[in-house]
């Protein structure tokens, strides 16, 4: 039996990475990435996050009415990929629909199909107008805000609004950055 006072016969335990010519910081990096990956998987696997839903109908309706539109319908479409916030008209030749698009862009094709060939189509995100949904921006902020909510930080919703309007409406000229205020 080996003598515990002398460690002559006990094997020397070396760090796993040290003997292979790998710097110590690489081990720390691997552990950090593994931890970050675990957190990312946990967040991605969440099915439901308790977030106060932002009801866009009232501010959009008031905005359209302030600018001379007569709101013809308000509510949610039966198809969840086309969540209509409000439909409005001004005169016989002007019709306009405001649709809440998904931040991850899953319903952008179906929303785009709602526009006819002569209709104007644009997306409003954080007060700016875009010809198409800025997917990189909306997805990045969606996941960033989701991570913040998971960490217990309040993150206000950043709605993505798509507008389909007949050309006679001149809908792009409206002050859309004030629509949700």
N, C-alpha and C positions, 0 to 999 in steps of 0.2 A: 504494500500500500504506500502511495507517495506521501511524503511529509508535507502537510499544508503550510508549514512555516517557510519552507523553501519551495519556490515555484519552478524548480529545475525540470521536473518531469511533466508539468502542466503545459499544454499547448498555448502558444501565444495567440490571442485573438486579435486579428487585424481588421481594420475597417474594410468592408467589401470593396469599395471603389479605389482605395489608396494603393493597393498592390497592383492595380492594372494601369497605372499611369494616368488616371483621371483626376483632375483637380478637385479640391474639396467643394468649390462653389458649384460644380456641376451637380453634385448630390443634392445640394440645397435647391437648385433650380428644378431638378426632377421632382422633388417632394412638393415644391410650390406649385408646379404645373399639375401634379396629380391632385392636390387639394383644390385648385381652381377648377379643374375638370369635374371633380366630384360635385362641387357647388353648382356648376353649370348644368350638369345632368339632373340634379335635384330640382332646379328651377324649371328646366325644360319639361320635366315629368309632371309638374303640377297641373292638375286638371282644372281647378277652379281657384281663382284669386278673388278675395273680397275687395271689390273696388266699387266705389259709389259711381253708378252709371250717370253719365251726363245726359240729361234730356235736352236735346238740341231743338226740339220742336218750337217751344215758346220763343226763344230769342230769334230764330230764323223767321218765324211768322211775323213777329213785330218788325224785324228788319225789312222784310218784303213789303209790308203794309206801309212803312214809313216812306218807301220809295215808289209808291203808287201802284203796287201790285195787288190784285184781289186774290186772296188765297182760296183755292178751290178744294183742296184736300190736305189733310195733315194726318200723319200716322205712319204706321209700319206696314210695308208690303207683306203679303203672305209668304213670299219667297225671301228667306233671310239673307240671301246673297244680294238683294236689292232693297236695302232699308231706306225707304223714301221718308225723308224728313218733312218735306212740304212740296206741294205743287201749286203753281200760281199762274195767273194770266194778267195781261194788260192789253185790252183791246182784243180784236178778233185774230190778229196775226201773231201775237206774242204769247207763247206758252213757255213755262220754265219749271224745271224740277230740280230740287236740291236733294241729293242722296248722300247718306253717310257711308263712306267707303271704309273697308277694313284696313287698318294700318299696315298689315302684312301683305296687302295687295291681292288677296285671294279672290275678291269679287270685281276686280277692275275690268276684266273682259266682259262680264255680264252687264256691268254698268255702261261700258262703252257701246255695247250693242243697243242700249236704249236710245242712243242718239241716231237720228236719221242722217242721210248724206248731206243735207243742207243745214243741219243743226250745229250750233256752237257747243263744244264740249271743253270744259276745263276743270281743274282741281284746285281747291283752296286748302292750303296747309300753313298754319301759323301766320295767317294774314297775307301770304304771298300767293299769286296765281301761277299755275303751271299748265302746260298743254297736256301733260300726262302726269300720273301720280309719281312723285319723286320717291321711288321705292327704297332706295338706299337710306334716305333721310327718315322716312316714316317707319321703316323696320328698325333702324338703329335706335330711334327714340322710343319705339314700342318696347323693345327688349331692355333698354336702359331704365325706362320708367317702371317696368315690371320688376327688375332687380331692386330698384329703390323701394318699391312697395314691399317686397319680400324682406328687406332689411328694416322695415318699419318707418321709412321716410315717406312723408306725404308727397305724392306725385300727381299733379293735376292732369286730367285727360287732355290729349292733343288730338282733337277730331280731324278727320280727313273728309272734306266735303267735295263731292263731285257735282257739277252743275251741267245740266243738259238744257239748252235754251234754243228757241228758234232765233234765226239771225235778226229778226225785227226787234228783239228785246234789247239789244246792246247790253247784255248782262255783264260783260267784262268791265264795263265802265262804272259799275256800282262799287262803292267803297267796302269791299268784302272784308277787309281787316277789322271793320267795326261790326260785323255781322253777329258775333258772339258776345259782344259787350253789352 
